[in-house]
Amino acid sequence: MDKTTIIGVILGIIAVGVGMVFKGVSPSVLINPAAILIIILGTAAAVAIAFPTNEIKRVPKLFGKLFKEEKWMNPAEMIRMFSDWAQLARKEGLLSLEVKTSEIEDSFLKNGLSLAVDGQSADYIRDVLSEEIEAMEERHQAGAQIFSQAGTYAPSLGVLGAVIGLIAALGNMEDTTSLGHAISAAFVATLLGIFTGYVFWHPFANKLKRKSKQEAKIKSMMIEGILSILEGEAPRVIEQKLASYLPAGERRKFLEESSVAKDE
């Protein structure tokens, strides 16, 4: 599970709930069926209108991606793996890596290494794998856009809900006490719209974009590693090249550890 998503959702709910209590407002006022219907169902309707069916069908998977921790290969371990493969290829030839393809779980890396072992050119491999990354990023961007649009629609629907509530409240002004409660309830829709839009939907969209960038970075490392082996580069050169993808602190630590290991 992606702990940061879960923690963020819980903290957002607590922040609003506790804030309402400090302001002397009971959180029970949020249990307003009319407001919930307008915000949740209204946002879902707006999103359904805005996006084609094939993209809407992916929403359950997108929620799964938000709350599931991605099991990407550790970049440092990947660099060491490519270094070992390069050493093996220089000693026994590129075909010696064919046995490694059966050990690889990542389909992208497996496909790339298979293309290299099959004798495809570096340009062809780069084109094929780069197009796969671009297609992946386009899919991810479309998914993030769904949540981003939901974050735009929800606050506007909150205003709509408040207007509807005020119309109903002002239609019965004889009882001033009831009128005050009715006006208060009318703004619940606005609260729910802003809350869901800026605590849930927009942050969800941003998280999907960040996860997409991280995955694209890992796959780009794989491409460079495969092509470096194909071009016969020395393991040390490959390590230095791929280490450029690491943050400065991790890069320095990795290169120092690699130098110590080589000296031993």
DRENDO-1510 file (C-alpha; in Angstrom, 1 decimal, always signed):
<recs>
REC; n; res; u; v; w
REC; 1; MET; +0.0; +0.0; +0.0 .
REC; 2; ASP; +1.1; +3.6; -0.7 .
REC; 3; LYS; +1.3; +4.9; +2.8 .
REC; 4; THR; +1.6; +8.6; +1.8 .
REC; 5; THR; -1.8; +8.5; +0.0 .
REC; 6; ILE; -3.5; +6.9; +2.9 .
REC; 7; ILE; -1.9; +9.2; +5.5 .
REC; 8; GLY; -2.8; +12.2; +3.3 .
REC; 9; VAL; -6.4; +11.3; +3.0 .
REC; 10; ILE; -6.7; +10.6; +6.8 .
REC; 11; LEU; -5.0; +13.9; +7.7 .
REC; 12; GLY; -7.2; +15.8; +5.3 .
REC; 13; ILE; -10.3; +14.4; +6.9 .
REC; 14; ILE; -9.0; +15.0; +10.4 .
REC; 15; ALA; -8.0; +18.6; +9.6 .
REC; 16; VAL; -11.4; +19.5; +8.4 .
REC; 17; GLY; -13.3; +17.6; +11.1 .
REC; 18; VAL; -11.2; +19.0; +14.0 .
REC; 19; GLY; -11.2; +22.5; +12.4 .
REC; 20; MET; -14.9; +22.5; +12.4 .
REC; 21; VAL; -15.1; +21.5; +16.0 .
REC; 22; PHE; -12.7; +24.3; +17.0 .
REC; 23; LYS; -15.0; +26.7; +15.1 .
REC; 24; GLY; -18.0; +25.4; +17.0 .
REC; 25; VAL; -19.5; +23.5; +14.1 .
REC; 26; SER; -20.5; +19.9; +14.5 .
REC; 27; PRO; -19.1; +17.6; +11.8 .
REC; 28; SER; -22.5; +15.9; +11.7 .
REC; 29; VAL; -23.7; +18.8; +9.4 .
REC; 30; LEU; -21.7; +17.2; +6.6 .
REC; 31; ILE; -24.1; +14.4; +6.6 .
REC; 32; ASN; -26.3; +16.2; +4.0 .
REC; 33; PRO; -27.7; +13.7; +1.4 .
REC; 34; ALA; -28.6; +16.5; -1.0 .
REC; 35; ALA; -25.1; +18.1; -0.9 .
REC; 36; ILE; -23.4; +14.7; -1.2 .
REC; 37; LEU; -25.6; +13.8; -4.1 .
REC; 38; ILE; -24.8; +17.1; -5.9 .
REC; 39; ILE; -21.1; +16.9; -5.4 .
REC; 40; ILE; -20.3; +13.2; -5.8 .
REC; 41; LEU; -22.8; +12.3; -8.4 .
REC; 42; GLY; -22.5; +15.7; -10.1 .
REC; 43; THR; -18.7; +15.4; -10.4 .
REC; 44; ALA; -19.0; +11.8; -11.7 .
REC; 45; ALA; -21.5; +13.0; -14.3 .
REC; 46; ALA; -19.3; +15.9; -15.4 .
REC; 47; VAL; -16.3; +13.6; -15.7 .
REC; 48; ALA; -18.3; +11.0; -17.6 .
REC; 49; ILE; -19.4; +13.7; -20.1 .
REC; 50; ALA; -15.8; +15.1; -20.5 .
REC; 51; PHE; -14.0; +11.8; -21.2 .
REC; 52; PRO; -14.5; +8.9; -23.6 .
REC; 53; THR; -15.7; +5.5; -22.4 .
REC; 54; ASN; -12.4; +3.7; -22.8 .
REC; 55; GLU; -10.7; +6.2; -20.4 .
REC; 56; ILE; -13.5; +6.2; -17.9 .
REC; 57; LYS; -13.2; +2.4; -17.6 .
REC; 58; ARG; -9.7; +2.9; -16.3 .
REC; 59; VAL; -10.8; +4.8; -13.2 .
REC; 60; PRO; -10.9; +1.8; -10.9 .
REC; 61; LYS; -7.3; +0.9; -12.0 .
REC; 62; LEU; -6.2; +4.5; -11.4 .
REC; 63; PHE; -7.5; +4.3; -7.8 .
REC; 64; GLY; -5.6; +1.1; -7.4 .
REC; 65; LYS; -2.4; +2.8; -8.7 .
REC; 66; LEU; -2.9; +5.6; -6.2 .
REC; 67; PHE; -3.2; +3.4; -3.2 .
REC; 68; LYS; -0.7; +0.7; -4.2 .
REC; 69; GLU; +3.0; +1.1; -3.8 .
REC; 70; GLU; +4.8; +0.6; -7.1 .
REC; 71; LYS; +7.4; -2.2; -7.0 .
REC; 72; TRP; +10.1; -0.7; -9.2 .
REC; 73; MET; +13.6; -2.0; -9.4 .
REC; 74; ASN; +16.0; -0.1; -7.1 .
REC; 75; PRO; +18.1; +2.2; -9.3 .
REC; 76; ALA; +21.4; +1.4; -7.6 .
REC; 77; GLU; +20.7; -2.4; -7.9 .
REC; 78; MET; +19.8; -1.9; -11.5 .
REC; 79; ILE; +23.1; -0.2; -12.2 .
REC; 80; ARG; +25.0; -3.0; -10.6 .
REC; 81; MET; +23.0; -5.5; -12.6 .
REC; 82; PHE; +23.8; -3.8; -15.9 .
REC; 83; SER; +27.5; -3.7; -14.8 .
REC; 84; ASP; +27.5; -7.4; -14.3 .
REC; 85; TRP; +25.7; -8.1; -17.6 .
REC; 86; ALA; +28.3; -5.9; -19.4 .
REC; 87; GLN; +31.1; -7.9; -17.8 .
REC; 88; LEU; +29.5; -11.1; -18.9 .
REC; 89; ALA; +28.8; -9.9; -22.4 .
REC; 90; ARG; +32.5; -8.7; -22.8 .
REC; 91; LYS; +33.8; -12.1; -21.7 .
REC; 92; GLU; +31.3; -14.5; -23.4 .
REC; 93; GLY; +29.6; -12.4; -26.0 .
REC; 94; LEU; +26.1; -10.8; -26.2 .
REC; 95; LEU; +24.4; -14.1; -26.7 .
REC; 96; SER; +25.4; -15.2; -23.2 .
REC; 97; LEU; +22.7; -12.8; -21.9 .
REC; 98; GLU; +20.0; -14.8; -23.5 .
REC; 99; VAL; +19.7; -16.9; -20.4 .
REC; 100; LYS; +19.1; -13.8; -18.3 .
REC; 101; THR; +15.9; -12.9; -20.2 .
REC; 102; SER; +14.1; -15.8; -18.5 .
REC; 103; GLU; +15.1; -14.4; -15.1 .
REC; 104; ILE; +13.7; -10.9; -15.7 .
REC; 105; GLU; +10.2; -10.1; -14.3 .
REC; 106; ASP; +9.9; -6.6; -15.8 .
REC; 107; SER; +8.3; -6.9; -19.2 .
REC; 108; PHE; +9.9; -3.7; -20.5 .
REC; 109; LEU; +13.4; -4.7; -19.6 .
REC; 110; LYS; +12.9; -8.3; -20.8 .
REC; 111; ASN; +11.7; -7.0; -24.2 .
REC; 112; GLY; +14.6; -4.6; -24.5 .
REC; 113; LEU; +17.3; -7.2; -23.6 .
REC; 114; SER; +15.6; -9.7; -26.0 .
REC; 115; LEU; +15.9; -7.2; -28.9 .
REC; 116; ALA; +19.6; -6.7; -28.1 .
REC; 117; VAL; +20.3; -10.4; -27.9 .
REC; 118; ASP; +18.4; -11.0; -31.2 .
REC; 119; GLY; +20.9; -8.6; -32.9 .
REC; 120; GLN; +18.6; -5.6; -33.5 .
REC; 121; SER; +20.4; -2.2; -34.0 .
REC; 122; ALA; +20.8; +0.3; -31.2 .
REC; 123; ASP; +18.6; +2.9; -33.1 .
REC; 124; TYR; +15.8; +0.3; -33.6 .
REC; 125; ILE; +15.9; -0.7; -29.9 .
REC; 126; ARG; +15.9; +2.9; -28.8 .
REC; 127; ASP; +13.0; +3.8; -31.1 .
REC; 128; VAL; +10.8; +0.8; -30.0 .
REC; 129; LEU; +11.4; +1.3; -26.3 .
REC; 130; SER; +11.1; +5.1; -26.4 .
REC; 131; GLU; +7.7; +4.8; -28.2 .
REC; 132; GLU; +6.6; +2.4; -25.5 .
REC; 133; ILE; +7.5; +5.0; -22.8 .
REC; 134; GLU; +5.7; +7.8; -24.7 .
REC; 135; ALA; +2.6; +5.6; -25.0 .
REC; 136; MET; +2.8; +4.9; -21.3 .
REC; 137; GLU; +3.1; +8.6; -20.4 .
REC; 138; GLU; +0.2; +9.4; -22.6 .
REC; 139; ARG; -2.0; +6.9; -20.9 .
REC; 140; HIS; -0.9; +8.1; -17.5 .
REC; 141; GLN; -1.5; +11.7; -18.5 .
REC; 142; ALA; -5.0; +10.9; -19.6 .
REC; 143; GLY; -5.7; +9.2; -16.2 .
REC; 144; ALA; -4.3; +12.2; -14.3 .
REC; 145; GLN; -6.4; +14.5; -16.3 .
REC; 146; ILE; -9.6; +12.8; -15.2 .
REC; 147; PHE; -8.8; +13.6; -11.5 .
REC; 148; SER; -7.6; +17.1; -12.4 .
REC; 149; GLN; -10.9; +17.8; -14.2 .
REC; 150; ALA; -12.8; +16.4; -11.2 .
REC; 151; GLY; -10.9; +18.8; -9.0 .
REC; 152; THR; -12.1; +21.6; -11.2 .
REC; 153; TYR; -15.7; +20.6; -11.4 .
REC; 154; ALA; -16.3; +19.8; -7.7 .
REC; 155; PRO; -15.8; +23.3; -6.3 .
REC; 156; SER; -18.1; +24.8; -9.0 .
REC; 157; LEU; -20.7; +22.2; -8.3 .
REC; 158; GLY; -20.4; +23.2; -4.6 .
REC; 159; VAL; -21.4; +26.7; -5.5 .
REC; 160; LEU; -24.3; +25.3; -7.5 .
REC; 161; GLY; -25.4; +23.3; -4.4 .
REC; 162; ALA; -25.2; +26.4; -2.2 .
REC; 163; VAL; -27.4; +28.3; -4.7 .
REC; 164; ILE; -30.0; +25.5; -4.7 .
REC; 165; GLY; -29.9; +25.4; -0.9 .
REC; 166; LEU; -30.4; +29.2; -0.7 .
REC; 167; ILE; -33.3; +29.1; -3.1 .
REC; 168; ALA; -35.0; +26.5; -0.9 .
REC; 169; ALA; -34.2; +28.4; +2.3 .
REC; 170; LEU; -35.4; +31.8; +1.0 .
REC; 171; GLY; -38.6; +30.2; -0.1 .
REC; 172; ASN; -39.6; +29.8; +3.5 .
REC; 173; MET; -38.6; +32.9; +5.4 .
REC; 174; GLU; -41.4; +33.0; +8.0 .
REC; 175; ASP; -39.5; +30.9; +10.5 .
REC; 176; THR; -36.2; +32.8; +11.1 .
REC; 177; THR; -34.7; +30.1; +13.2 .
REC; 178; SER; -35.3; +27.4; +10.6 .
REC; 179; LEU; -34.0; +29.9; +8.0 .
REC; 180; GLY; -30.7; +30.2; +9.7 .
REC; 181; HIS; -30.2; +26.4; +9.8 .
REC; 182; ALA; -31.3; +26.1; +6.2 .
REC; 183; ILE; -28.8; +28.7; +5.0 .
REC; 184; SER; -26.0; +27.0; +7.0 .
REC; 185; ALA; -26.9; +23.7; +5.4 .
REC; 186; ALA; -26.8; +25.3; +2.0 .
REC; 187; PHE; -23.1; +26.0; +2.2 .
REC; 188; VAL; -22.3; +22.4; +3.1 .
REC; 189; ALA; -22.3; +21.7; -0.6 .
REC; 190; THR; -19.7; +24.4; -1.2 .
REC; 191; LEU; -17.6; +23.0; +1.7 .
REC; 192; LEU; -17.7; +19.4; +0.2 .
REC; 193; GLY; -16.9; +20.7; -3.3 .
REC; 194; ILE; -13.8; +22.6; -2.2 .
REC; 195; PHE; -12.7; +19.8; +0.1 .
REC; 196; THR; -13.0; +17.0; -2.4 .
REC; 197; GLY; -11.5; +19.1; -5.2 .
REC; 198; TYR; -8.4; +20.4; -3.4 .
REC; 199; VAL; -7.8; +17.6; -0.8 .
REC; 200; PHE; -8.6; +14.6; -3.0 .
REC; 201; TRP; -8.9; +15.1; -6.8 .
REC; 202; HIS; -6.1; +17.6; -7.6 .
REC; 203; PRO; -3.6; +15.8; -5.2 .
REC; 204; PHE; -4.6; +12.5; -6.8 .
REC; 205; ALA; -3.9; +13.9; -10.2 .
REC; 206; ASN; -0.5; +15.2; -9.1 .
REC; 207; LYS; +0.5; +11.8; -7.5 .
REC; 208; LEU; -0.4; +10.0; -10.8 .
REC; 209; LYS; +1.8; +12.4; -12.7 .
REC; 210; ARG; +4.7; +12.0; -10.3 .
REC; 211; LYS; +4.5; +8.2; -10.4 .
REC; 212; SER; +4.4; +8.4; -14.2 .
REC; 213; LYS; +7.6; +10.4; -14.2 .
REC; 214; GLN; +9.3; +8.0; -11.8 .
REC; 215; GLU; +8.4; +5.0; -14.0 .
REC; 216; ALA; +9.6; +6.8; -17.1 .
REC; 217; LYS; +12.9; +7.6; -15.4 .
REC; 218; ILE; +13.4; +3.9; -14.5 .
REC; 219; LYS; +12.6; +2.8; -18.0 .
REC; 220; SER; +14.9; +5.4; -19.5 .
REC; 221; MET; +17.7; +4.0; -17.3 .
REC; 222; MET; +16.9; +0.5; -18.7 .
REC; 223; ILE; +17.2; +1.8; -22.3 .
REC; 224; GLU; +20.6; +3.4; -21.6 .
REC; 225; GLY; +21.8; +0.3; -19.8 .
REC; 226; ILE; +20.8; -2.1; -22.7 .
REC; 227; LEU; +22.3; +0.1; -25.4 .
REC; 228; SER; +25.5; +0.6; -23.4 .
REC; 229; ILE; +25.9; -3.2; -23.2 .
REC; 230; LEU; +25.1; -3.5; -26.9 .
REC; 231; GLU; +27.8; -1.0; -27.7 .
REC; 232; GLY; +30.3; -2.9; -25.7 .
REC; 233; GLU; +31.0; -0.2; -23.1 .
REC; 234; ALA; +33.1; -1.1; -20.0 .
REC; 235; PRO; +31.2; -1.9; -16.8 .
REC; 236; ARG; +32.8; +1.1; -15.1 .
REC; 237; VAL; +31.7; +3.5; -17.8 .
REC; 238; ILE; +28.1; +2.1; -17.7 .
REC; 239; GLU; +28.0; +2.7; -13.9 .
REC; 240; GLN; +29.1; +6.3; -14.3 .
REC; 241; LYS; +26.6; +6.9; -17.1 .
REC; 242; LEU; +23.6; +5.4; -15.3 .
REC; 243; ALA; +24.6; +7.0; -11.9 .
REC; 244; SER; +23.7; +10.3; -13.5 .
REC; 245; TYR; +20.1; +9.4; -13.0 .
REC; 246; LEU; +20.6; +9.2; -9.2 .
REC; 247; PRO; +20.2; +12.2; -6.9 .
REC; 248; ALA; +23.6; +13.8; -6.1 .
REC; 249; GLY; +23.9; +12.3; -2.7 .
REC; 250; GLU; +23.0; +8.8; -3.8 .
REC; 251; ARG; +25.2; +9.1; -6.9 .
REC; 252; ARG; +28.3; +10.0; -4.8 .
REC; 253; LYS; +27.7; +7.2; -2.4 .
REC; 254; PHE; +27.1; +4.7; -5.1 .
REC; 255; LEU; +30.3; +5.6; -7.0 .
REC; 256; GLU; +32.3; +5.5; -3.8 .
REC; 257; GLU; +31.0; +2.1; -2.9 .
REC; 258; SER; +31.5; +0.9; -6.5 .
REC; 259; SER; +35.2; +2.1; -6.4 .
REC; 260; VAL; +35.8; +0.3; -3.1 .
REC; 261; ALA; +34.3; -2.9; -4.4 .
REC; 262; LYS; +36.4; -2.7; -7.6 .
REC; 263; ASP; +39.6; -2.2; -5.5 .
REC; 264; GLU; +38.8; -5.2; -3.4 .
</recs>
